[in-house]
Amino acid sequence: MQRWFRLSSLLLTLTAAFTSILAQDYVEVRGSLPPGQVRVFVRDTVYRISGTFTIGGTLVIEPGTRVEFLPNGRLIDSTGGRIIADGRASATYNPNAANALFPPYTGYDDTDYFGAPGVVTSTISQEPTIHGSKESTIFSVDLGTDPNLQGLTPAKAVMYKAARLERGFNDPAIRLNPWFRGKVGSAIDVTPGRITFTATGVNSFSREWGHIIVLPGARAAFFRDVDFLNFRKDTTVDNEPIYLKNQNGTALTRAQQELVNDNLLRATNGGGGAISTFSSRTWIVGCLFRNNMARYRGGALQVLQAPVDQYAGSQFQVYPTVSAATLAGLGVYDKSINPWVTGRETAEPIQQNIPAIDNVNIAAAEGLTDSERQSVDDGPLPCTLDVSVKRAS
């Protein structure tokens, strides 16, 4: 009887776990997110990166979310694009702060109700390398032109999307009830939790799986409390051009693409198991890298300088030109920024007057746009790394 009881308990546990797995939605992701658009990954869904997914807009990932990379799947954080994967984000919903079913509100999907005082409480965990006046540059999310949907914290944007409030006009259940998640009606609050990026092959022919590239001029690549697991970087995923047009939007021929992208692909192909970044706007805070590998170098991470535009000065130029006079007018980084970083050409320490291409750590205005920063971006400069790396056991 005792053995039977133990076996029954085990079967119940396995059944509950299996049911939980089946209840979770899976979404395949590839293609592109255009500039100005926002996409939110919520923890109720497992996202599978099955090809190249290029971020020109803003990708926000909720704490506790699992993102899986299939063979040759990769994320590219492009010029002006943002990836905000902050495991410390939080937002709390108080349905009693206002009555959504009485004037001046027209329902729980009313944006005025969403923006009413006390309905949502959300803060951003401070990052000391981002000046308070620049938090909006890195974190603020606009979900539309409505003032109540602008300047949101990442967690508040997650809450809006997780509650599917944009569908309220066509769904009485959303319009007439306090916010809830998906099919199970679970709590809508956004709570801190580690984000998991994991990669896996699918058969014996799988050669590499998972990779993230942060291109020069990215608006932000913010990873905090994220686990990067089992990424495998070989030489097949980064053998296709990343830039397909020049800075004027003219499509490049195949031969021109190969020349423009040559330096970029040479740096990333076979290197940087989980992440290759060319951008000073990269934060990797409280992250864990485990069981990642690369064919050549940087089993977990490689931090690089922007490659030289081989077509500089020609009609096929990809990166905008930044003149010597403009660079001279930017000022230089303070000695305290990162005294161990060396200069781009001379390998001199940062005390040797390296141009301040990015002022996100201070109140001073930015001297370059994201597009202009492409040609001079330098990942190691103010790039923030706080990571733990573990090899396969």
N, C-alpha and C positions, 0 to 999 in steps of 0.2 A: 504493500500500500504506500509506504513511504517513497519507494523508488518511483512508483506510478505518479505520485503527487509531484515529485521533483521533475519528472519528464513532462508532465502536463504544464507545469510552470514555465519550463524552458520553451515548450511549443507556443505557449501564449506570448512569451516575450518575443520570440522570433516572428510570430504572426503580426504582432503590433509593429515591430520594426519594419517588416516587409510592407505592411499596409501604409506606414508613414512614407516609405520610399515611393510607392505607387501613387500616393496622393500628391506628390510634389510634381509641379509642371517642369518640363524641359523645353527650352527655346534655343533654336539654332541661330547663330549670329554670324554675319559676314556682310561685306559691302562697305558702305560709308555713312558717316553722320555729318551732313553738310554744316558749314559755318552758320551760327545763329540758332541751330537746333539743339535740343536737349533730349537725352535718353537716360532713363533711370533703370538700373538693375535692382530688383527688390529681393529680399531674402526668401520669399515664398517660392521662388523659381530658381532652377539650376540653368545657367547659361552656358552654351557650348559654342566656343569659337571654332568654326569649321573651315575658315579660310582667312583672308585678310580683311580686317575690320579697321578702317581708317577713320580717325576721329578729327574732324574739322570743327565740330561744335563742342558740346560739353557732355561727357559721360559721367554720371554719378552712380556710385555703387554703395548700396546700403550695408551697414555692419551686419555680419553674419551670413552674407551672400557667398555662394559657391560658384566659381567660374571655371569651367573645364576647357582646356585647349586640346583639340583633336589634331591628328597629324597635319602639319603645314599650317596650323592655325596661328595667327599672330594679330596683335593689336599694334597699330601705328598711331601715335599721338602726333598729329601733323602740326604745321605752322598755325598758330592761333588757336589750336585745340586744347582741350582740358580733359584730364582724367582725374576725378576726385574719388579716391578709394580710402575713406577715413573711417577706420574701425572705432573711433572715439566719438563719432557724431551721435547726437541724441535729439529727440523731440518728443514732447508729451502733449497728449490731447486731453482737454477738459471739456466734455460735452455739456457741462452745467454752467459754463461761463456765460453763455447766451442761449436764448431759445431760438433755434433755427427755423421753427415753424410759425413764428409770429413776426409781424412787421417790426423793423424794416427788412427782415430777411425773408427769402422765398423758399428756403429749404436748406438741407445740409450741404448741398452742392453750391450754394451761393458764395461767390468769391468774397463778398463783403463779410459773410459769416466766417470764412476761412481767415480773413485778416482782422477780425474783431479782437479787441484786447482780451487776453487771457485764454482764448480758445486753443492756441498752440504756443507752447513755451519751448524755445530751442536756442541753444548756444553753440559756439564753436570753441573747442578746446584750443587754447592758445599755443601757437608755435612761435618760439622766440626769434626765429630767423625771418619772420614776416612782420613788418611794421604794421601797427594798428590801422594806419591810413591806407594800407595796401591789401587788407583782408578781403575787400570787395573784389579786387583784381583776381585773387586766387580762388575765393570761395563763393561769392555771390552768384545766385542762379536766377535767371528770368525764365518763367514758363509761359509768358505771353505779354501782351501790351497792357493788360489790366494792372493798375498799380498794386493791387493785393497779391499779384503773382510775380512781382519784381523784387529784386534784392533779397531773395530768400536764402536762408542757410541751406546747405546741402541736405540736412536732415528734414527740414521743412518741405523741401521739394520732393524728397522721397515720400513723405507722408501724403502729400497731395496725390502723387501718382499711385501709391499703394492703395489709397482709398478710392481710386478711379473716379475722382470727383468730376473730371471732364465729361464723364458719361451720364451724369445725373439727369440731364434734360430728357434722355431716352430711357432711363431706368428708375422707376418709382422707388425701388428698394434702396437705391443710393440717395435719392432726393429726400426721402421721408424718414430715414433712420440715421442714428449716430454712426460715424465712420467705422467701417470694418474692413477686414482683409478677405479677399477671395472667397473660395468656396466654404472654408471652415469657419469664417466669421471670427478669426482670431484678433487679438488686440492690435490696434493700429500704431501704437507707440513705436518709435525708433529707439532702440536701446544699443549701447556700445557692445561690440563683439568682434572677434577677429574675422577678417575676410580671407577666404581661401581661394587662391589661384592654383589650380593643379592641372597637370598635363599627362596624357597617356596615349600610347599607341593602340591601335585597334586590331592589328594582325601582324603576322611575321614579316610583312612587307613594309611596315611603318618604319621610317628612317629617323624622323625627328618630329617633335611635337611641342608646340608652345613657344612663343617669343613675344617680347614687347620692345618696340623701338620708339624712343622719344626723339623726334626730329628737331633740328635747329629752329629756334623761334617758337617752340611750343608755349602756349600761354601758361600751362602748369601741368605737371605730372606729380600728383600728391598721393603717396602711398603711406598710410600710417596704420600700424597693427595689421599687417597683411602677411599671410604665409604663402610663399612661393615654393611649390612642391613638385618634384619629378620632371622639371623641364629638361628637354634634351635638344640641344642645338647642333645641327650638322651643317651641311652645305647646300641644301635644296630649297629651303623656305625663302632665303634672301638672294635668290638669283634672278628676280624679276625687277624691272625698274620701279622706283617709288615715285619719282616725279615724271609726269606724262606731259606737262605743259611748261612753257617758260613763264616769266613773271607777268607777261602781257596776256596770258591765257591762250597763246598760240600752241597748237598741238605739235609735238616733236615727232620727227620720223623715228623709226626703230633705231637707225644708226645714231641719231642724235641723242635718243634716250640712253643708249648704252654709254655714250661718252659723258653725258651729264651725270649719270648715276654711278659711274665707275668707282670713284673714290668712296662714295657712301656705301656701296655694296661691298667693296673690298674690306671696309672696316667692320661691317656687321656680319658678313657671311662666315659662319663657323665660329663666331665669337659671342660672348655674353649669353650664358645659358638661359637666363630668364629675362634680363633687361640689358639693352644697349641704349645709352642716352647721350645725346649731343647737346643737351640743353642745361643751362644754369638754373632753370626753373624746375628742378627735380628734387623732390623730398622723399626719402626712404627712411621712415622713422618707426622704430619699434618693430621692424619686420624680421621675419625668419625665412632663410633660404635653406632648403633641405633637399638632398638627393638630386641636385641639378648638375648638368654637365654641358660642356661645349667641346666641339672638335678641336679647336685651336687654343683658345684663351678665354679667360673670364668665365669660369664655370657657372657662376651665379650672376655676375654683374660686370659690365665694362662701361667706363665713363670716358667719353671722347670729346674731341674738339670738332667743330663744324668743318667738313672738308672744303677745299678750295673749289669754287665754281670754275670749271674748265672753260666755260664759254664767257667768262667775265668780259664785258665790253663789247660783246657781239649781240646780234639780234636774237640769239638763242639763250641769252642769259636767264638763269633760273633765280638766282639770288639778287635782290636789289643791291646796288653798289653803295657802300658807306665810305665817304671820302675821309682822307686823313684829317682834314679840318674838323669834320664832324666828330671823329674819334677823339681828337685833341680837346674838343669842347665838352666831352662827357665827364672830365675829371678822372680821378683814379680811385681804386679801392683802398680803403683804410687798411693799415697793416694788420689790424686785429681780425679781419674777415677770415682769412685762412692762410697763415704764414707758411704752411708746408706746400702750397701749390706753387708750381713754377710757371714761368712765362711761356707764351705760345711758341716763340721762335728761338729764344736764347737760353731757355731753361733757367732763367734767373728767378729768384724767389719773388713772391707777390709784392714785397716792399719796393720793387723796382718799377713802380708807376705803371701798373697794368690798367688799361682803360676800364672804367666802371660801366660795363655794357648793360647792367641790370641793377636797379636801385630798390628792389622789392623789400630789402631789409631796412630801409631808411625812409624818411618822409619826403625826400627830394623827388621831384618829378622824374618820370622815365625819359631818358634821352633818346631812346629808340623804340620804334613800334615792333610788334612781334615779327612782322615781315622783314624789317630792316635788320633785326637781330640775327636772321638766318646766316648771314655771311660771316659773322664774328662770334657766334655763340660758342660757349666754352663750358662744357659740362662740369669740370672740376672746380670752377671758381666758387660761387656761394652754394653749390650743390650740398644738400644736407643728408648725411648718411648716418644711420643709427641701426645697425643690422646685426643679426646673428646668423652665421653660416654653419651648417652641419652637413657632413658627408654622409653618404649611404652607409648604413651600419651593416 
